[in-house]
Amino acid sequence: MEEKIDSIPEIEFYSKTAGYGLIGGAGPSSGMLIVKLKHLSERRDEGCSVQPVVDKINAIGREIPDVTIFAMNPPLIDGYGVSNGFEINLQAQAGGSVDSLFAVGQRLIAALQERPEISAAYSTFNVNFPQYSVEVMRACRNDCRCCALHLGRLL
């Protein structure tokens, strides 16, 4: 990916972070690039403004299988989120499996990406990423006290 980013002439430099993404937060499969474009006086040609560069980076992301890569322009007004967009929360109110919720979410994202007014749609939710649920019962708390273990160290 870095070779392809380096080939975009409008980019002056970029900084990369492994293990953290702006949207999804920390995680071993997360990463982030912060891109600085060349000064506008050096980007006078057609297609050299911010949005075409964002589109070029998103096109690179679509070429790489089994990953979600998206570029975005920061918001014009601080406090309106991390992108110039909106957020949708999908809930399985009728029950069902996590896999079926994931499939519905992927179909929704695909439909949104077909809309010309939506430049990128994505989700940080992935059913293939290991997740654990830990239930601590009162009996366990009592056992921890008896064994001189601190519950916080266990979690």
C-alpha positions, 0 to 999 in steps of 0.5 A: 500500500505504501508504494501506491500512496508514494505514487500519488504526486499530490502527497507531500508526506504521510505518517503511519501508525500501526495498532490504532485507527482513528475510527475503531481505536486500538487493535492489532489489526488496525492502522492509520495514515495521516497524509499531508498534501503539497501546498495548493500552489503546487497542486494547480492541475485538474484533480489535484484538490483534496477530494480527488486525492481522497478518492485515489486513496479509497481506490487503492483500498478497494484493490486490496482484498480482505481489508477495509481502507478508507480515506476521509477529509477532516471535518470543516467544523470541529466537534462534528465528528471525525469525518464530514459524514454521519453515523448509523447504528445497526441493531438486531432487535428481533434477535438472531446471530451475530453473523446475520447482523454482520451480513445485513451490515455488509449489504447496507454498506454495499447499498450505501456505496452505490449512492453517488452522494456517499463517498465512502461507507464502512464498518469497524465491526468484523465477526472474524476478529476474536472477541471474548465475553467475560462474566464475573459472578459473585462467587468468583469475587468471594473466591478471589478474596479468599485466595488474596487475588485482586479482581482487577488483576484477573481482568 
